[in-house]
């Protein structure tokens, strides 16, 4: 599976990634290409705009090609969740898009994005384990794809001996942030997300705790396919973080 986010350091989100989007398309025809470019631009704009709409930004969607630096098609394989197996990766021109966003009166979340530390437990049957990049590749990729879509840089814990002695799967998600905050001090982050993904027969449900500057929010996601669950999760995280880090409109 193609995942541009995986080509970057998972501990940081380069500003260029904020201007990159991946969308599915039916074909390489001009009509489908323009539709995909518009969808990609809408995705990127959505990473910056906190709430509301602006006529200038809406109009830009019909002329998305003028903001593109480059695009390429990637043939997917083994993904039956989409009708199309063709994905388009689009990189928008940072200066042109920054100028477009700057013309809006809407509140924005700028390029500076503090990392969010993720403590994630996976439960399948009676087995509970911290997510392992070697064994849980599909879960990690789905999480990173969802994070990329919302423009959220993630940081994963080392899970070395020190951390394994300090925290266990039963501590996740954190109903009280104290223990998580203590074990997370070494990373010097303000945003900490802890969650548990639970595999059911045909879907995944999840529970989450997000701590931002010591303020805690908890929620759960209903049973859905893995990608949909994590996409909804990251959209919720984006909503919470963007309000904290918003830059007021003009």
C-alpha positions as a Markdown table, in Angstrom:
| # | Residue | x | y | z |
|---|---|---|---|---|
| 1 | Unk | 0.0 | 0.0 | 0.0 |
| 2 | Unk | 1.3 | 3.4 | -0.9 |
| 3 | Unk | 1.5 | 5.7 | 2.1 |
| 4 | Unk | 3.5 | 9.0 | 1.6 |
| 5 | Unk | 3.3 | 9.7 | 5.3 |
| 6 | Unk | 5.3 | 6.5 | 6.0 |
| 7 | Unk | 8.1 | 7.9 | 3.9 |
| 8 | Unk | 8.5 | 10.7 | 6.5 |
| 9 | Unk | 9.7 | 10.5 | 10.1 |
| 10 | Unk | 6.7 | 9.4 | 12.1 |
| 11 | Unk | 7.9 | 11.7 | 14.9 |
| 12 | Unk | 7.3 | 14.9 | 12.9 |
| 13 | Unk | 5.0 | 16.3 | 10.2 |
| 14 | Unk | 7.0 | 18.5 | 7.8 |
| 15 | Unk | 5.1 | 21.5 | 6.7 |
| 16 | Unk | 5.1 | 20.3 | 3.1 |
| 17 | Unk | 2.9 | 17.3 | 4.1 |
| 18 | Unk | 0.2 | 19.8 | 5.1 |
| 19 | Unk | 0.0 | 20.7 | 1.4 |
| 20 | Unk | -0.1 | 17.1 | 0.2 |
| 21 | Unk | -3.3 | 15.0 | -0.2 |
| 22 | Unk | -4.1 | 11.6 | -1.4 |
| 23 | Unk | -7.5 | 10.8 | -2.9 |
| 24 | Unk | -9.1 | 8.0 | -4.9 |
| 25 | Unk | -10.2 | 8.5 | -8.5 |
| 26 | Unk | -12.0 | 6.5 | -11.0 |
| 27 | Unk | -9.7 | 7.1 | -13.9 |
| 28 | Unk | -7.1 | 9.4 | -15.4 |
| 29 | Unk | -9.7 | 11.3 | -17.6 |
| 30 | Unk | -9.8 | 15.0 | -17.4 |
| 31 | Unk | -13.2 | 15.0 | -15.7 |
| 32 | Unk | -12.1 | 12.6 | -13.0 |
| 33 | Unk | -8.7 | 14.3 | -12.6 |
| 34 | Unk | -10.4 | 17.7 | -12.0 |
| 35 | Unk | -12.8 | 16.1 | -9.6 |
| 36 | Unk | -9.9 | 14.5 | -7.6 |
| 37 | Unk | -7.9 | 17.7 | -7.6 |
| 38 | Unk | -10.9 | 19.6 | -6.1 |
| 39 | Unk | -11.4 | 16.9 | -3.5 |
| 40 | Unk | -7.7 | 17.0 | -2.6 |
| 41 | Unk | -7.7 | 20.8 | -2.3 |
| 42 | Unk | -10.8 | 20.6 | -0.1 |
| 43 | Unk | -9.0 | 18.1 | 2.1 |
| 44 | Unk | -5.9 | 20.4 | 2.4 |
| 45 | Unk | -7.9 | 23.5 | 3.1 |
| 46 | Unk | -9.8 | 21.6 | 5.8 |
| 47 | Unk | -6.5 | 21.1 | 7.7 |
| 48 | Unk | -6.2 | 24.9 | 8.2 |
| 49 | Unk | -9.8 | 26.2 | 8.5 |
| 50 | Unk | -11.2 | 25.8 | 12.0 |
| 51 | Unk | -14.9 | 26.4 | 11.1 |
| 52 | Unk | -17.1 | 28.2 | 8.7 |
| 53 | Unk | -16.9 | 28.8 | 5.0 |
| 54 | Unk | -15.6 | 31.5 | 2.7 |
| 55 | Unk | -16.7 | 32.3 | -0.8 |
| 56 | Unk | -13.1 | 32.7 | -2.0 |
| 57 | Unk | -12.1 | 29.3 | -0.7 |
| 58 | Unk | -15.2 | 27.7 | -2.2 |
| 59 | Unk | -14.6 | 29.2 | -5.6 |
| 60 | Unk | -11.0 | 28.0 | -5.5 |
| 61 | Unk | -12.2 | 24.4 | -5.5 |
| 62 | Unk | -13.5 | 24.8 | -9.0 |
| 63 | Unk | -10.0 | 26.0 | -10.1 |
| 64 | Unk | -7.9 | 23.5 | -8.0 |
| 65 | Unk | -5.5 | 22.8 | -10.8 |
| 66 | Unk | -4.1 | 26.3 | -10.6 |
| 67 | Unk | -2.8 | 25.6 | -7.1 |
| 68 | Unk | -1.1 | 22.3 | -7.9 |
| 69 | Unk | 2.7 | 21.9 | -8.0 |
| 70 | Unk | 2.6 | 18.2 | -9.1 |
| 71 | Unk | 0.5 | 15.1 | -9.0 |
| 72 | Unk | 0.9 | 11.5 | -9.7 |
| 73 | Unk | -1.3 | 8.3 | -9.9 |
| 74 | Unk | -0.6 | 5.3 | -7.8 |
| 75 | Unk | -2.2 | 1.9 | -8.6 |
| 76 | Unk | -3.5 | 0.3 | -5.3 |
| 77 | Unk | -3.6 | -3.4 | -4.6 |
| 78 | Unk | -5.3 | -5.5 | -2.0 |
| 79 | Unk | -7.7 | -2.7 | -0.9 |
| 80 | Unk | -11.3 | -3.8 | -1.4 |
| 81 | Unk | -12.8 | -1.0 | 0.7 |
| 82 | Unk | -12.8 | 1.3 | -2.3 |
| 83 | Unk | -14.6 | 1.0 | -5.6 |
| 84 | Unk | -11.5 | 2.5 | -7.3 |
| 85 | Unk | -8.0 | 1.0 | -7.0 |
| 86 | Unk | -6.4 | 4.2 | -8.4 |
| 87 | Unk | -5.2 | 6.9 | -6.0 |
| 88 | Unk | -3.9 | 10.3 | -6.9 |
| 89 | Unk | -1.3 | 12.0 | -4.8 |
| 90 | Unk | -1.4 | 15.8 | -5.1 |
| 91 | Unk | 1.2 | 18.3 | -3.9 |
| 92 | Unk | -0.1 | 21.9 | -3.8 |
| 93 | Unk | 2.0 | 25.0 | -4.2 |
| 94 | Unk | 2.7 | 26.2 | -0.6 |
| 95 | Unk | 3.0 | 29.9 | -1.5 |
| 96 | Unk | -0.1 | 30.0 | -3.7 |
| 97 | Unk | -2.2 | 28.2 | -1.1 |
| 98 | Unk | -0.9 | 30.2 | 1.8 |
| 99 | Unk | -1.9 | 33.3 | -0.2 |
| 100 | Unk | -5.3 | 31.9 | -0.8 |
| 101 | Unk | -5.8 | 31.0 | 2.9 |
| 102 | Unk | -4.5 | 34.4 | 3.9 |
| 103 | Unk | -7.2 | 36.1 | 1.9 |
| 104 | Unk | -9.9 | 34.4 | 4.1 |
| 105 | Unk | -11.4 | 36.0 | 7.2 |
| 106 | Unk | -11.8 | 32.6 | 8.9 |
| 107 | Unk | -9.9 | 31.5 | 12.0 |
| 108 | Unk | -7.0 | 29.2 | 11.0 |
| 109 | Unk | -4.7 | 26.6 | 12.5 |
| 110 | Unk | -1.3 | 27.5 | 11.1 |
| 111 | Unk | 1.6 | 25.4 | 9.9 |
| 112 | Unk | 3.1 | 25.1 | 13.3 |
| 113 | Unk | 1.8 | 21.8 | 14.6 |
| 114 | Unk | 2.9 | 20.3 | 18.0 |
| 115 | Unk | 3.3 | 16.6 | 17.9 |
| 116 | Unk | 0.7 | 14.4 | 19.6 |
| 117 | Unk | 2.1 | 11.4 | 21.5 |
| 118 | Unk | 0.0 | 8.3 | 21.0 |
| 119 | Unk | -0.3 | 5.4 | 23.4 |
| 120 | Unk | -2.4 | 2.8 | 21.6 |
| 121 | Unk | -3.5 | -0.6 | 22.8 |
| 122 | Unk | -5.0 | -3.2 | 20.5 |
| 123 | Unk | -7.4 | -5.8 | 21.8 |
| 124 | Unk | -8.2 | -8.9 | 19.7 |
| 125 | Unk | -10.1 | -11.7 | 21.5 |
| 126 | Unk | -8.5 | -12.0 | 25.0 |
| 127 | Unk | -5.2 | -10.6 | 23.9 |
| 128 | Unk | -4.3 | -6.9 | 24.6 |
| 129 | Unk | -1.0 | -5.4 | 23.5 |
| 130 | Unk | 0.5 | -2.1 | 22.7 |
| 131 | Unk | 0.5 | -1.5 | 18.9 |
| 132 | Unk | 3.6 | -2.9 | 17.4 |
| 133 | Unk | 4.9 | -1.5 | 14.1 |
| 134 | Unk | 6.3 | -4.9 | 13.1 |
| 135 | Unk | 3.2 | -6.9 | 13.8 |
| 136 | Unk | 0.4 | -4.3 | 13.4 |
| 137 | Unk | 1.5 | -2.7 | 10.2 |
| 138 | Unk | -2.1 | -2.3 | 8.9 |
| 139 | Unk | -3.2 | -0.6 | 12.0 |
| 140 | Unk | -0.2 | 1.8 | 12.1 |
| 141 | Unk | -0.7 | 2.7 | 8.4 |
| 142 | Unk | -4.4 | 3.3 | 8.9 |
| 143 | Unk | -3.6 | 5.5 | 11.9 |
| 144 | Unk | -1.0 | 7.5 | 10.0 |
| 145 | Unk | -3.2 | 7.9 | 7.0 |
| 146 | Unk | -6.0 | 9.3 | 9.2 |
| 147 | Unk | -3.5 | 11.6 | 10.9 |
| 148 | Unk | -2.2 | 12.8 | 7.5 |
| 149 | Unk | -5.7 | 13.5 | 6.3 |
| 150 | Unk | -6.3 | 15.8 | 9.3 |
| 151 | Unk | -2.7 | 17.3 | 9.3 |
| 152 | Unk | -1.8 | 16.0 | 12.8 |
| 153 | Unk | 1.8 | 15.0 | 13.5 |
| 154 | Unk | 2.1 | 11.9 | 15.6 |
| 155 | Unk | 4.8 | 10.7 | 17.9 |
| 156 | Unk | 4.9 | 7.0 | 19.1 |
| 157 | Unk | 6.5 | 6.0 | 22.4 |
| 158 | Unk | 9.7 | 4.0 | 22.5 |
| 159 | Unk | 8.2 | 1.2 | 24.6 |
| 160 | Unk | 11.6 | 0.4 | 26.0 |
| 161 | Unk | 12.1 | -1.4 | 29.3 |
| 162 | Unk | 11.6 | 1.8 | 31.4 |
| 163 | Unk | 8.1 | 2.4 | 29.8 |
| 164 | Unk | 7.1 | -1.3 | 30.0 |
| 165 | Unk | 7.8 | -1.2 | 33.7 |
| 166 | Unk | 5.9 | 2.1 | 34.2 |
| 167 | Unk | 2.8 | 1.5 | 32.2 |
| 168 | Unk | 0.6 | -1.5 | 31.2 |
| 169 | Unk | -2.2 | -2.1 | 28.7 |
| 170 | Unk | -4.7 | -1.8 | 31.6 |
| 171 | Unk | -3.7 | 1.9 | 31.9 |
| 172 | Unk | -5.0 | 2.6 | 28.4 |
| 173 | Unk | -7.1 | 4.6 | 27.7 |
| 174 | Unk | -6.3 | 6.8 | 30.7 |
| 175 | Unk | -9.4 | 7.5 | 32.8 |
| 176 | Unk | -7.1 | 9.7 | 34.9 |
| 177 | Unk | -4.3 | 11.5 | 33.1 |
| 178 | Unk | -1.8 | 11.4 | 36.0 |
| 179 | Unk | 0.0 | 8.2 | 35.1 |
| 180 | Unk | 0.1 | 8.9 | 31.4 |
| 181 | Unk | 1.4 | 12.4 | 32.1 |
| 182 | Unk | 4.2 | 11.0 | 34.3 |
| 183 | Unk | 5.4 | 8.4 | 31.8 |
| 184 | Unk | 5.1 | 10.9 | 28.9 |
| 185 | Unk | 7.3 | 13.6 | 30.6 |
| 186 | Unk | 10.4 | 12.4 | 28.7 |
| 187 | Unk | 8.8 | 13.4 | 25.4 |
| 188 | Unk | 8.1 | 17.0 | 26.4 |
| 189 | Unk | 4.8 | 17.2 | 24.6 |
| 190 | Unk | 1.6 | 19.0 | 25.4 |
| 191 | Unk | -0.7 | 16.7 | 23.4 |
| 192 | Unk | -1.2 | 13.1 | 24.5 |
| 193 | Unk | -3.7 | 10.7 | 23.0 |
| 194 | Unk | -4.3 | 7.3 | 24.6 |
| 195 | Unk | -6.7 | 4.8 | 23.1 |
| 196 | Unk | -7.8 | 1.2 | 22.8 |
| 197 | Unk | -8.9 | -0.4 | 19.6 |
| 198 | Unk | -11.1 | -3.4 | 20.1 |
| 199 | Unk | -11.6 | -5.9 | 17.3 |
| 200 | Unk | -15.1 | -7.3 | 17.0 |
| 201 | Unk | -16.2 | -9.9 | 14.5 |
| 202 | Unk | -16.7 | -7.5 | 11.6 |
| 203 | Unk | -15.6 | -4.1 | 12.9 |
| 204 | Unk | -13.5 | -2.1 | 15.3 |
| 205 | Unk | -14.7 | 0.0 | 18.2 |
| 206 | Unk | -12.4 | 2.3 | 20.2 |
| 207 | Unk | -12.1 | 4.4 | 23.4 |
| 208 | Unk | -9.9 | 7.5 | 23.6 |
| 209 | Unk | -8.5 | 10.0 | 26.1 |
| 210 | Unk | -7.0 | 13.3 | 24.8 |
| 211 | Unk | -5.0 | 15.4 | 27.1 |
| 212 | Unk | -4.0 | 18.9 | 25.9 |
| 213 | Unk | -2.1 | 21.1 | 28.3 |
| 214 | Unk | -3.3 | 19.0 | 31.2 |
| 215 | Unk | -7.0 | 19.3 | 30.1 |
| 216 | Unk | -8.6 | 16.0 | 29.4 |
| 217 | Unk | -11.3 | 14.9 | 27.0 |
| 218 | Unk | -12.7 | 11.4 | 26.7 |
| 219 | Unk | -14.9 | 9.7 | 24.0 |
| 220 | Unk | -15.6 | 6.5 | 22.2 |
| 221 | Unk | -16.0 | 5.6 | 18.6 |
| 222 | Unk | -18.7 | 3.1 | 17.6 |
| 223 | Unk | -18.0 | -0.1 | 15.7 |
| 224 | Unk | -16.9 | 0.6 | 12.1 |
| 225 | Unk | -14.2 | -0.6 | 9.7 |
| 226 | Unk | -10.7 | 0.2 | 10.9 |
| 227 | Unk | -10.0 | 3.1 | 8.5 |
| 228 | Unk | -13.4 | 4.8 | 9.2 |
| 229 | Unk | -12.9 | 4.4 | 13.0 |
| 230 | Unk | -9.4 | 6.0 | 13.0 |
| 231 | Unk | -10.5 | 8.7 | 10.5 |
| 232 | Unk | -13.3 | 9.7 | 12.8 |
| 233 | Unk | -10.9 | 9.6 | 15.7 |
| 234 | Unk | -8.4 | 11.9 | 14.1 |
| 235 | Unk | -11.1 | 14.3 | 13.0 |
| 236 | Unk | -12.2 | 14.6 | 16.6 |
| 237 | Unk | -8.5 | 15.2 | 17.7 |
| 238 | Unk | -8.2 | 17.8 | 15.0 |
| 239 | Unk | -11.3 | 19.6 | 16.2 |
| 240 | Unk | -10.0 | 19.7 | 19.8 |
| 241 | Unk | -6.4 | 20.8 | 18.9 |
| 242 | Unk | -7.4 | 23.3 | 16.3 |
| 243 | Unk | -9.4 | 25.3 | 18.8 |
| 244 | Unk | -6.5 | 25.4 | 21.1 |
| 245 | Unk | -4.0 | 26.5 | 18.5 |
| 246 | Unk | -6.3 | 28.6 | 16.3 |
| 247 | Unk | -5.1 | 31.9 | 14.9 |
| 248 | Unk | -8.0 | 34.4 | 14.8 |
| 249 | Unk | -9.3 | 35.6 | 11.5 |
| 250 | Unk | -9.0 | 39.2 | 10.3 |
